[in-house]
Amino acid sequence: MRLTGGEALALRMTSLLLREHPRGGPRDVAGVVEWFGAMQAQDAASGLWSLGTRLPGWTVADVRAALERREALRTWPMRGTVHLVPPRDARWMLEVTGVRALSGAAARRTALGLTEADADRAADVLGAALAGGGRLTRAECLATLTAAGIDPAGQRGYHLLWYASQRGVTCIAPHVGTEQTFALLDEWAPEPRRLERDEALGLLALRYFRSHGPTTRQDFAGWTGLTATDARRGIAVAGDDLATVEVDGVPAVLDAALLDAPRTGRDDVLALPGFDEYLLGYKDRTLMLDPAHRQAVVPGGNGVFQSTIVRGGRVVGTWKRTIGRARVSVTVRQLTPFDDTVRGGVEAALARYADFLGLPLHHSW
């Protein structure tokens, strides 16, 4: 099958659960996270809205309650970056994709004045402190390391917390107030799924292309951090559940069930968080983002993504929020001209975000 870029974008928005899916789509946090396999979540607030925007009618309190029920947890499964993952899949993901980040950590430890023995001891100290249902804030974890004679000053503390989770000792539990917390992975995911390597690669491929397709094998490898060989193997193992199409002449892969989905464009308007799979799930973002607007979305190319206004699947603006006790204030920056119709769509999209927070909205252009 041959698709135009516009048709591929329409299907991609459906895969991303940003439009109605022909299967109906998941109905809760556990279902959404399993659909994706992993969802970008290094910014906790962005992660909450990434879930909320795909669960119409849910509030931030609903999402937080689901995370407290352990429907998903946060850890560093791949690329050294925090994602939301299904708890029972966290361990095999760390073993298949997270191990690549661990293998490259030696140089970073040397730069920080740490040895592998230091990092292993820190993981053991944290594991002992959290045993029996414990839950410590980031500050408490660092204080625990200090008390054990391990210096967490500067970036050493972050590295040691990362290392303990990367090794599968700890995971990131939901915030308590504004504080990040940590718990034992074995206690938050007591019944891990065990997969052979080929089975794991196939499941990664199936979930990625189901939730991001149509897109390329290179995007899959970039998202997972897998080698090109492992990426090809995963697609092969997924077999007939995936299909290959051409998008403007370039081979791409998607969920075979999506072949019969509508491929017509829509003029819908969305207000998406900065760290969302919509952009971060791809190395090549040209279907969604005009290269001329890249600097506005990722200022300085430093990896910090601005929240985006999306119309018809394309980025047309950015937005910044300030959450107060009495209201949420949003400033919108237009990257393309907004007529009255688009402004109305933006206002409605931001109102959905304010409803998610349970706060009145104040916005400016």
N, C-alpha and C positions, 0 to 999 in steps of 0.2 A: 504494500500500500504506500502511496505517495501522499505526503501532507505538505501544505504550505506552512510557513511560519505561524500565520494566524490560526490555522486549524490546530497545529501542535500546541500553541499557547492555550487555546480553549480547553483541550484535553488535559494539559498540565494543571490548569486551575482546578479541574475536577479531581485529578489525582491528589492534589494538595489539600483536598477537602475545603476549598474556598468557594466551591460551587456544589450544587446538589450532585451526589454520586448516584449512578443508576442502581447500585446495590443498596442505597439508602444511607450507608455510612455508619460509623460507630456513634454510640449515644452517650458515652461516658469517658472519663479521663483514661481509664485503663484501655478502652477500645481505641481511642485516638492515638495513644502512645504506641500501642502494639501495631496499629496500622502503619505508622512511620518506621517502627523499629527503634528509632532514636530521634529525639527532637532537640535542636539546639537550645541550650538553657543556661549559658554562662551568666546571663543577667536574669536574676530570679523573677523580677517584675515582667520582663519580656516573655519569659516562659509561661507565666500565668495567663497573659493575654493571648499568647499563641494557642493555648488550650481554649480559652474563653471564646475567641473568635470562631472556633470550629464547633462550639457547643452552644448554639443559640438559646438564649434564655437563662444560661448559667451566670452566676455571679462569682466574684473573686472569692467570696466565702465558701461557695460550693466547691470550687476548684481546690482551695486550701484543705477543705475537709477531706476531699478525695485523696490528696497527697498524704494527709495524716493517716488515712486508712491503708496507705501503702499501695495504692493502685499504680503508682510509678515512683521511681526514685531518681535522684541525680547522682551522676558519677562521671568519670573521665573515660568513656569506652573507646574513643578513637581520636586521633589527631591531637591528643593532649588537651581536648576541649570538653567542657561540661555539657552533658546532654541529659534529658529525661529518657529513661529506658524502662521497659517492663521489669519488675524486680526479678522474676525467675529467669530472665535472659541476661542479667547483668554479668554474671560470672563468665559464661562462655564468650560474651562479647569482649570482656577484658582479656581473655585468653587468646582470642583470634585476632582482634584489631588493636587492643590496648597495649599488647606486648611490644608492638612496633615503637610506640612512644617510649616505653621503658628502655628499649635497647639503645635509644639515642640520648639517654639522660646522663650518661657518665660525664660528658663535657660540661654540662650545666652544673653538676655537683662539684666538679673541679673548680669552676669559676666562683662558686659560692663557698669554697673551702670545706666541702663535705666529702666524706667517703661513702662507699656503698654500705659499709658496716654502720656508719652513723645513721643512714636512712633506714636500714633494716631495724636498728635498735629503736628509732623513733616510732616505726610502725608497731613494734612489739609493745612499747610503752603505751601508745594510744589504744591498742587492742585490749590491754589489761585494764586501762582506765574506763573503757566503755563496756566491758563485759557485764552481763547480767541485766541488760536493758538500759544501760547508761546512754546518756545523750549530752554532749558537751557543745557549747558554743565555740566558735573559732578562737575567741580570746581565752576560753578555758582550756582548749587544746594546747595553745601555745604556752600557757602557764604550766600545764602538766609537763610539757617537754622541758621547760626551764627548771622545774623542780627536780627533774630526773638528770639534770646536768647537761642538757642538750640546748645549745644556743639557737633560738629561732629568729634572731634579729634580721632585719632587712627582708630580702626575698627568700632567706633560708626557711622561714616558717611556712610560706606558701608551698615551696618545693616539697617539704617534708609531709605536709597535709596531702598534697597531690600524690606523692609516692605511696603513702599508706592506702589511698583509695585505688591507685593504679595497680597495686599488688593484690587488691581484693580483700584487704583487711577492713577498711572503713568504707562508708558511702556518705553522701551529703543528705541529711534529713531536712525536712521543711524548716523554714525560719521560725524562730520564736521571737515575736515582735519584729525588730529589724535585724536580728542576729542570725547569721548562718549557723547551722548546727551539724554535728557529725554523729554517726551511729555505726555499729558493727554491721557489715554487709551480711554476715551469716545470720544475724538476728532480724534484719529487715527483709531478707530474702531467704527464708529457711528451707525452701524446696526448689533449689535451682534446677533448671533444665540442663540435661547433659546431652551434648551433641558431638558427633564425630566432625572432624574438620570440614569434609566435603559437605555434609549436611548443613553446617553452620554457614559456609560460603553461599550455598544455595538459598538459605533462608534470608541472609542479608540481601542478596540480589533481588529476591522476590519482593521483600518489603520496600527496598529502595525504589525500584521501578514502579511498584504499585502506587507509591505515594509521591513520586516525582516525575514519572514518565509522561510523555515520551522525552527521553534524553539519552545521552551517550554513555558508552562504557567508560570513557575518560572521566565523565562527571561522577560515575559510581566509584571509580578508583579514588578520585579526589575526595569524595565525601567520607569514604571508609578509611582512607589511608592505606588501602591494600595495594599490593604490586599489580601491575598490568596482568601478570599471569594468573594471580588469584582472582582478579576481577573477571577475567574471561572464564575461569573455572566456575565461579559462582553462577554466572549466566547460563552456562552449559548445564549445571546441575538443576537449576530451576526449570529447565526444559520447556514443555509446552504451556506452562503457566505464563510465560512471557512471549511476546511477539516482536518481530523486527519490522520497522517501517523506515521510510526515507523522509526526512524533513528538509525541504529545499535541497535535495540531493545528498544529504548527509545521513548515514545509517544511525538509527536511534532505536531504543528499546522501550517497551511499555507493557503494562498488564494486559494480557490478551483479552480480558473481559471488557476492556475499555474501547475496543475497536468499534463497537456499535454505539458508543456514547455520542451525544451531539457535539459537532465540531464547529458550530457557528459562534461568531463573536458576540460578546455582550458588553453593555455599557455600565456594568455594575461598578460601584465605588466602595473601596475598603480602606480602613485605617489599620495598618499592620504594625506590629512591634518591629524594632530594628533588628533584633536577633531572631529571625524567623526562617524556617525552612524555605519560604518563598524565594529568598535570595541566597541564603547561606547553604542551601542544599545543592548548589551548582558551582562549578568552576567557570563555565561559560554562561553569563547572565544576559546575553544580548537579546534574547526573546522578550525579557521583561524590562530591561534597563538600557536606555539610550547611553552610549559611551560618553556623550557630552554631559550627562548628569551624574556620572560615577563619582566625581569629586564631591558633589553635594551630598551624596548618600554615604560615602565613606571618606570623610575629609582627611586629607593627608595620606590616604591608603593605609591607615594604622590599624585596621581591623575592627574599628568601632563603627557600627552601622547605625545610621539615623533611622527612626521610625518613618514609614513610608505611607503616602497616599497613593493608592493603586486604582486606576480606572481601566476597565476592560483588559485587565491583566498586565498593564504597563504602569511603571512608576511615573507619576505626574507631579508629585510633591513630597515634602517631608513635614514632620510635625514633632514638636517637643512639648512635653507635659510637665507641669508642676502640681504635685498632689498635696493639697492642704487639708486641714481638718474639716473645712466647710464646703470646699469645692475643688474641682480639678480644672486647672487653667491650661489651655492648649494654644500654641502659636503655630500657624500653618505657613509654610513657605512654598510658593507655587514655582514649579519647574517648567510648566507649560501654562498658557493662559486658561483661567477658569471662567467659563460663562456662568450664567445664573443656574443652569441645570446642574453643572458640575459642582458649583458651590452648595446647592441643595443636597447633592449626594454626599459631599464631604461632611456637611453638618449632621446628616443622618448617621453617617459612619462614626463620627465622633460621639454622637449621642448614645450609640450602642456601647461605646467604650465607657462613657460616664455611667450608664446604667449598670455595666459590669462592676464598676467600683462602688456603685450605690451613692454617687455624689452628683450634685448639680454641675453643669458644664459652663465654663466661660472660655470663649475662644476668640482669637484675633488672627488677622491675615497678615 
